[in-house]
Amino acid sequence: MPDLTGLAKANGGVFPFDRAYEIISGQQGVAGHGTSEMPIWGDHYSEKAPRELGPYYQGADVASYVRGKILALIGYISTMQAK
């Protein structure tokens, strides 16, 4: 499992937002990631959307819901960065 607290340090002190989004959403694979047991969070959130949105699912903008969930996850990871 990668150390998510060192992403900014490994990127010259700047949190790599774009790269994190691409990886978490599944737009970009990760070389040397090991097994594929870790879910692609974009797919995971899409699958959960009907249950989480409930009666609002019909007609909902699921893509926006998924983006929001991914952005929240990236926001959390960015707060974990080592100083």
Residue frames as a rotation matrix with the C-alpha (Angstrom) as fourth column:
MET 1
0.587 0.810 0.000 0.00
0.810 -0.587 0.000 0.00
0.000 0.000 -1.000 0.00
PRO 2
-0.154 -0.682 0.715 1.49
0.606 -0.636 -0.477 3.37
0.780 0.360 0.512 -0.97
ASP 3
-0.404 -0.062 -0.912 2.18
0.834 -0.435 -0.340 6.04
-0.375 -0.898 0.228 1.62
LEU 4
0.251 0.631 0.734 -0.41
0.860 -0.494 0.131 8.67
0.445 0.599 -0.666 0.76
THR 5
0.784 0.037 -0.620 1.11
0.450 -0.722 0.525 11.14
-0.428 -0.691 -0.583 3.22
GLY 6
-0.122 -0.956 -0.268 4.13
0.296 -0.293 0.909 11.74
-0.947 0.032 0.318 0.99
LEU 7
0.354 0.324 0.878 2.47
0.912 0.089 -0.400 12.69
-0.208 0.942 -0.264 -2.29
ALA 8
0.998 0.027 0.049 3.21
0.036 -0.980 -0.194 16.40
0.043 0.195 -0.980 -1.99
LYS 9
0.440 -0.897 0.041 6.77
-0.373 -0.141 0.917 15.79
-0.817 -0.418 -0.397 -0.80
ALA 10
-0.151 -0.473 0.868 7.43
0.559 0.683 0.469 13.53
-0.815 0.557 0.161 -3.81
ASN 11
0.319 0.350 0.881 6.06
0.933 -0.281 -0.226 16.29
0.169 0.894 -0.416 -6.06
GLY 12
-0.503 -0.677 0.537 8.31
0.575 -0.726 -0.377 19.15
0.645 0.119 0.755 -4.95
GLY 13
-0.917 0.134 -0.376 6.06
0.286 -0.437 -0.853 20.16
-0.278 -0.889 0.363 -2.04
VAL 14
-0.565 0.757 -0.326 2.94
-0.821 -0.555 0.133 20.60
-0.081 0.343 0.936 -4.19
PHE 15
-0.269 0.550 0.791 0.01
-0.127 0.794 -0.595 18.22
-0.955 -0.260 -0.144 -3.82
PRO 16
-0.970 -0.192 -0.151 -0.49
-0.175 0.112 0.978 16.58
-0.171 0.975 -0.142 -7.26
PHE 17
-0.278 0.959 0.045 -4.22
-0.468 -0.095 -0.879 17.21
-0.839 -0.265 0.475 -7.58
ASP 18
0.219 0.394 -0.893 -4.57
-0.975 0.042 -0.220 16.40
-0.050 0.918 0.393 -11.29
ARG 19
-0.566 -0.509 -0.649 -2.63
-0.543 0.822 -0.172 13.15
0.621 0.255 -0.742 -11.02
ALA 20
-0.914 0.274 0.298 -4.58
-0.146 0.465 -0.873 12.13
-0.378 -0.842 -0.385 -7.90
TYR 21
-0.006 0.974 -0.227 -7.88
-0.704 -0.165 -0.691 12.79
-0.710 0.156 0.687 -9.69
GLU 22
0.070 -0.011 -0.998 -6.84
-0.936 0.346 -0.069 10.76
0.346 0.938 0.013 -12.74
ILE 23
-0.823 -0.447 -0.350 -5.77
-0.299 0.866 -0.401 7.80
0.483 -0.225 -0.846 -10.62
ILE 24
-0.798 0.546 0.254 -8.74
-0.159 0.215 -0.964 7.82
-0.581 -0.809 -0.084 -8.24
SER 25
0.090 0.895 -0.437 -11.27
-0.779 -0.209 -0.591 8.22
-0.620 0.394 0.679 -11.05
GLY 26
0.265 -0.061 0.962 -9.67
0.288 0.957 -0.019 5.44
-0.920 0.282 0.272 -13.08
GLN 27
0.943 0.061 -0.327 -8.67
-0.260 -0.480 -0.838 7.69
-0.208 0.875 -0.437 -15.98
GLN 28
0.226 -0.946 -0.232 -5.01
-0.776 -0.031 -0.630 6.74
0.589 0.322 -0.741 -15.42
GLY 29
0.822 -0.023 -0.569 -3.52
0.238 0.922 0.307 3.45
0.517 -0.388 0.763 -14.28
VAL 30
0.622 -0.656 0.428 -0.71
-0.771 -0.416 0.483 3.16
-0.139 -0.630 -0.764 -11.80
ALA 31
0.338 -0.609 -0.718 2.41
-0.305 0.650 -0.695 1.22
0.890 0.454 0.034 -12.76
GLY 32
-0.640 -0.671 -0.375 3.63
0.073 0.433 -0.899 -1.07
0.765 -0.602 -0.228 -10.02
HIS 33
-0.172 0.682 0.711 0.37
-0.844 -0.475 0.251 -0.72
0.509 -0.557 0.657 -8.12
GLY 34
-0.837 -0.134 0.531 0.43
-0.427 0.766 -0.480 -4.38
-0.342 -0.628 -0.699 -7.13
THR 35
-0.705 0.637 0.312 -2.80
0.672 0.740 0.008 -6.34
-0.226 0.216 -0.950 -7.16
SER 36
-0.744 0.514 0.427 -6.01
-0.046 -0.677 0.735 -4.87
0.666 0.527 0.528 -8.53
GLU 37
-0.352 0.611 -0.709 -7.84
0.897 0.438 -0.067 -5.40
0.269 -0.660 -0.702 -5.23
MET 38
-0.641 0.106 -0.760 -8.00
0.297 -0.879 -0.374 -1.65
-0.707 -0.466 0.532 -4.63
PRO 39
0.224 0.826 0.518 -11.15
0.855 0.088 -0.510 -0.40
-0.467 0.557 -0.687 -6.33
ILE 40
-0.764 -0.200 0.614 -11.27
0.497 -0.788 0.362 2.33
0.411 0.582 0.702 -8.94
TRP 41
-0.723 0.466 -0.509 -13.19
0.390 -0.332 -0.859 4.83
-0.569 -0.820 0.058 -6.83
GLY 42
-0.687 0.506 -0.521 -15.01
-0.705 -0.638 0.310 6.36
-0.176 0.580 0.795 -9.80
ASP 43
-0.496 0.487 -0.719 -16.53
-0.219 0.731 0.646 2.95
0.840 0.478 -0.256 -10.58
HIS 44
-0.736 0.168 -0.656 -17.18
0.643 0.477 -0.599 2.30
0.212 -0.862 -0.460 -6.89
TYR 45
-0.770 0.441 -0.461 -19.06
-0.053 -0.764 -0.643 5.58
-0.636 -0.471 0.611 -6.44
SER 46
-0.610 0.559 -0.561 -21.05
-0.749 -0.177 0.638 5.02
0.257 0.810 0.527 -9.65
GLU 47
-0.549 0.370 -0.750 -22.19
0.208 0.929 0.307 1.63
0.810 0.013 -0.586 -8.37
LYS 48
-0.686 0.236 -0.688 -23.22
0.715 0.045 -0.697 3.14
-0.133 -0.971 -0.200 -5.02
ALA 49
-0.972 0.225 0.062 -25.09
-0.205 -0.950 0.236 6.09
0.112 0.217 0.970 -6.56
PRO 50
-0.277 0.948 -0.160 -28.54
-0.084 0.142 0.986 4.46
0.957 0.286 0.040 -6.82
ARG 51
0.110 0.295 -0.949 -28.52
0.853 0.463 0.242 3.46
0.510 -0.836 -0.200 -3.15
GLU 52
-0.593 -0.441 -0.674 -27.01
0.762 -0.577 -0.293 6.69
-0.259 -0.687 0.679 -1.85
LEU 53
-0.966 0.252 0.061 -29.15
-0.205 -0.885 0.418 9.02
0.159 0.391 0.906 -3.95
GLY 54
-0.664 0.736 0.129 -32.30
0.343 0.453 -0.823 7.01
-0.664 -0.503 -0.553 -3.24
PRO 55
0.292 0.917 0.272 -35.41
0.719 -0.023 -0.695 8.62
-0.631 0.398 -0.666 -4.66
TYR 56
0.537 -0.159 -0.828 -33.31
-0.360 -0.931 -0.055 11.39
-0.763 0.328 -0.558 -6.22
TYR 57
-0.372 -0.772 0.515 -31.43
0.135 0.504 0.853 8.90
-0.918 0.387 -0.084 -8.44
GLN 58
0.102 0.486 0.868 -33.93
0.956 0.192 -0.220 9.13
-0.274 0.853 -0.445 -11.31
GLY 59
0.788 0.195 0.584 -32.90
0.464 -0.811 -0.356 12.15
0.405 0.552 -0.729 -13.31
ALA 60
0.778 -0.557 -0.290 -29.85
0.011 -0.449 0.893 12.81
-0.628 -0.699 -0.343 -11.15
ASP 61
0.676 -0.684 -0.272 -26.57
-0.555 -0.230 -0.800 13.86
0.485 0.692 -0.535 -12.67
VAL 62
0.964 -0.266 -0.028 -24.64
0.232 0.778 0.584 10.79
-0.134 -0.570 0.811 -11.54
ALA 63
0.282 -0.909 0.307 -21.40
0.723 -0.008 -0.690 12.01
0.630 0.417 0.655 -13.16
SER 64
0.058 -0.216 0.975 -21.51
-0.353 -0.918 -0.182 15.15
0.934 -0.333 -0.130 -10.99
TYR 65
0.879 0.287 0.380 -22.26
-0.460 0.300 0.836 13.04
0.126 -0.910 0.396 -7.91
VAL 66
0.765 -0.640 -0.069 -19.22
0.640 0.768 -0.029 10.84
0.071 -0.022 0.997 -8.66
ARG 67
0.054 -0.755 0.653 -16.98
0.394 -0.585 -0.709 13.88
0.917 0.296 0.266 -9.29
GLY 68
0.392 0.182 0.902 -18.08
-0.618 -0.675 0.404 15.36
0.682 -0.715 -0.153 -5.96
LYS 69
0.990 -0.032 0.134 -17.25
-0.076 0.689 0.721 12.15
-0.115 -0.724 0.680 -4.10
ILE 70
0.459 -0.878 0.134 -13.82
0.817 0.358 -0.451 11.94
0.348 0.316 0.882 -5.77
LEU 71
0.048 -0.417 0.908 -13.10
0.003 -0.909 -0.418 15.60
0.999 0.022 -0.042 -4.98
ALA 72
0.736 0.260 0.625 -14.04
-0.603 -0.167 0.780 14.99
0.307 -0.951 0.034 -1.33
LEU 73
0.895 -0.446 -0.017 -11.65
0.425 0.841 0.334 12.02
-0.135 -0.307 0.942 -1.19
ILE 74
0.154 -0.866 0.477 -8.83
0.713 -0.237 -0.660 14.05
0.684 0.441 0.581 -2.77
GLY 75
0.318 0.033 0.948 -9.53
-0.397 -0.903 0.165 16.87
0.861 -0.429 -0.274 -0.32
TYR 76
0.958 0.051 0.282 -9.16
-0.280 0.386 0.879 14.44
-0.064 -0.921 0.384 2.56
ILE 77
0.626 -0.775 0.087 -5.93
0.779 0.615 -0.124 12.95
0.043 0.145 0.988 1.17
SER 78
0.163 -0.582 0.796 -4.50
0.322 -0.732 -0.601 16.45
0.933 0.354 0.068 0.71
THR 79
0.623 0.103 0.776 -4.97
-0.608 -0.560 0.563 17.14
0.493 -0.822 -0.286 4.45
MET 80
0.968 -0.229 0.101 -2.87
0.123 0.786 0.606 14.05
-0.218 -0.575 0.789 5.30
GLN 81
0.641 -0.750 0.165 0.31
0.240 -0.009 -0.971 15.35
0.729 0.662 0.174 3.67
ALA 82
0.355 -0.638 -0.683 3.49
0.924 0.128 0.360 15.30
-0.142 -0.759 0.635 5.76
LYS 83
0.971 -0.039 -0.237 4.93
-0.028 -0.998 0.051 18.68
-0.238 -0.043 -0.970 6.56
